[in-house]
Amino acid sequence: MNGEGTNSAGQVKATYTLVSGGTALMERLKSANEPEMITLYSLDGDHLLVTHYCSMGNQPQMKTATITELGSPLAFKIVPGDRDEVAGRGSHGWPDSDHAGQGSLHAAVDI
C-alpha cells in the first residue's frame, strides 16, 4: 500500500512493505524537506508492537492494549522504560486495504 498527501511542509509520501518473511510491516514516511522516517509494526502475542525510527534521532517503542476486535482503530502507549520514553499516545488504523489513518502516533519530543 502506498499513499501521497500534503502537510504544512508540502508533499508527503508513505509506503508500506511486508518485511522479515511477512512478520513485520515497514512504513517509510518521507515529507518534503525532511529526512525519511521508518516505523516497524509487528505482533507481540495479542498486542501490536511499534518501533518508530524518528528523524530527530530517537526510537520510541509503543504497544497496543490487548487486541480484541479486528478492524477497530488501535491505540498505542509508549512502552514504559523505553530508552526514548516520551509522554504521549497515538492511534493508527487501517479502515480498509486501501487506506491508512494516523493520529498523533509520533509523539512530540524535546531534544
Phi and psi in degrees as a GROMACS rama.xvg file:
@    title "Ramachandran Plot"
@    xaxis  label "Phi"
@    yaxis  label "Psi"
@TYPE xy
-130.025  153.958  ASN-2
-152.298  157.844  GLY-3
-136.078  149.629  GLU-4
-163.278  -165.653  GLY-5
-135.43  153.544  THR-6
-137.203  -168.428  ASN-7
-62.907  -22.5907  SER-8
-88.217  -12.5385  ALA-9
125.999  -145.461  GLY-10
-72.059  142.464  GLN-11
-126.327  133.9  VAL-12
-120.633  134.755  LYS-13
-126.503  134.455  ALA-14
-127.46  146.051  THR-15
-125.052  129.287  TYR-16
-137.216  132.353  THR-17
-74.8397  132.385  LEU-18
-131.337  173.072  VAL-19
53.5719  50.3076  SER-20
67.7506  25.3889  GLY-21
84.0492  10.0855  GLY-22
-91.6602  -7.81012  THR-23
-144.6  152.041  ALA-24
-111.491  125.879  LEU-25
-105.066  125.905  MET-26
-104.099  125.327  GLU-27
-110.352  121.478  ARG-28
-119.751  122.251  LEU-29
-126.702  115.589  LYS-30
-101.019  152.512  SER-31
-57.52  135.249  ALA-32
62.3155  19.3958  ASN-33
-133.772  149.916  GLU-34
-65.0743  153.19  PRO-35
-65.5955  147.15  GLU-36
-124.153  148.985  MET-37
-121.088  138.258  ILE-38
-129.625  130.755  THR-39
-108.991  132.498  LEU-40
-115.773  131.443  TYR-41
-148.945  153.973  SER-42
-79.179  141.664  LEU-43
-132.551  84.8084  ASP-44
67.4116  -123.147  GLY-45
-101.885  26.8666  ASP-46
-123.345  159.114  HIS-47
-108.054  126.043  LEU-48
-104.635  136.683  LEU-49
-128.832  132.907  VAL-50
-121.2  123.18  THR-51
-105.756  121.749  HIS-52
-97.6202  94.799  TYR-53
-81.5232  148.023  CYS-54
-69.5183  -10.6324  SER-55
-83.1665  -2.35842  MET-56
93.5859  9.58353  GLY-57
-112.304  164.622  ASN-58
-135.526  69.5474  GLN-59
-65.825  144.857  PRO-60
-108.534  137.999  GLN-61
-130.637  154.973  MET-62
-144.581  144.633  LYS-63
-83.2899  164.935  THR-64
-70.7885  178.431  ALA-65
-56.1974  129.591  THR-66
-82.1779  117.365  ILE-67
-110.87  -19.9814  THR-68
-138.718  118.256  GLU-69
-71.3987  143.825  LEU-70
91.7511  -10.3912  GLY-71
-88.6664  155.578  SER-72
-58.245  147.128  PRO-73
-104.628  134.445  LEU-74
-106.232  130.336  ALA-75
-108.58  147.526  PHE-76
-126.015  148.801  LYS-77
-62.4905  136.08  ILE-78
-68.5825  120.108  VAL-79
-58.1574  136.84  PRO-80
84.9903  -3.92659  GLY-81
-58.8972  139.648  ASP-82
-62.1663  -21.4089  ARG-83
-110.917  31.2445  ASP-84
-58.6246  128.602  GLU-85
-133.132  156.394  VAL-86
-74.951  126.858  ALA-87
161.296  161.949  GLY-88
-137.714  168.253  ARG-89
-155.232  170.881  GLY-90
-140.546  152.279  SER-91
-153.048  143.561  HIS-92
-151.302  154.782  GLY-93
-119.139  93.4971  TRP-94
-58.5334  -32.4472  PRO-95
-158.771  -177.346  ASP-96
-71.2681  -6.77784  SER-97
-111.045  -0.993209  ASP-98
-138.39  144.758  HIS-99
-125.575  139.736  ALA-100
-119.919  137.364  GLY-101
-133.605  129.555  GLN-102
-93.7271  -140.024  GLY-103
-87.7426  55.6138  SER-104
-61.1317  -41.2642  LEU-105
-91.1034  99.9219  HIS-106
-69.2073  150.066  ALA-107
-71.0035  140.63  ALA-108
-131.835  134.527  VAL-109
-94.597  122.657  ASP-110
